[in-house]
């Protein structure tokens, strides 16, 4: 039995997820509230559930001994090999018709993210990474990805999904970092992290991530030459407050600003 998957299997998972998401994107589709992020509306749609169910079915048929953790259906199975799925990272832009969402597919061995993919079928893009490197594919063309080597934080571009996600404790740290960089952008969700790996953004800071939000993105950032950790500098696989940076020197500067009030 094959235990360790190859990247082709992640493409197959993305294919089945794309079928479920693209048939529903920019349609009159109901969004339900599944909970809240602070006082914010936390939506889930039929597309989220259908895409995750399709990927789970394929994983169970091919790797029945593997565990699966998904945003919509929780954890099934116990194994040192685990799939971590977010069928639509960015459900808010999805239901708003904005193409900054993506399907996240991560594979963990033990406590370490080994493989990762982000699929954005509306733009025809996929971003993925394995120990062999990080890649972007668009309309059939494939490109190796490399992060920028910006080392002066005053020249950096910072992204976070929304300032609304910061609370009274985390907002001052973000404001310090935003004041130190050249420009701050919002609203890119997982697509912004892919742009960091592709060399267009230098820093991405999110105050509270779940494993399904970040596991797939860890290999993509790292194999492109970047670094992604918690604010304590520990591995990001379990989520929390997470900083992704284009290179280690920039990461060190950003962590110092975030962790130490001036």
Secondary structure, DSSP 8 states (H G I E B T S, - for coil): ---S--HHHHHHHHHHHHHHHHTTTTS---EEEEEEETTEEEEEEHHHHHHHHHHHHHHHHH-TTSEEEETTTEEE---SEEEEEEEEETHHHHHTT-TT-EEEEEEEETTEEEEEEEEETTTTEEEEEETTEEEEEETTEEEE--------GGG-EEEES-GGG--TTTHHHHHHHHHHSSEEEE--HHHHHHHHHTTS-SEEEEEEE-HHHHHHHHHHHHHTT-EEEETTS-BSTT-EEEEEESSHHHHHHHHHHHHS--
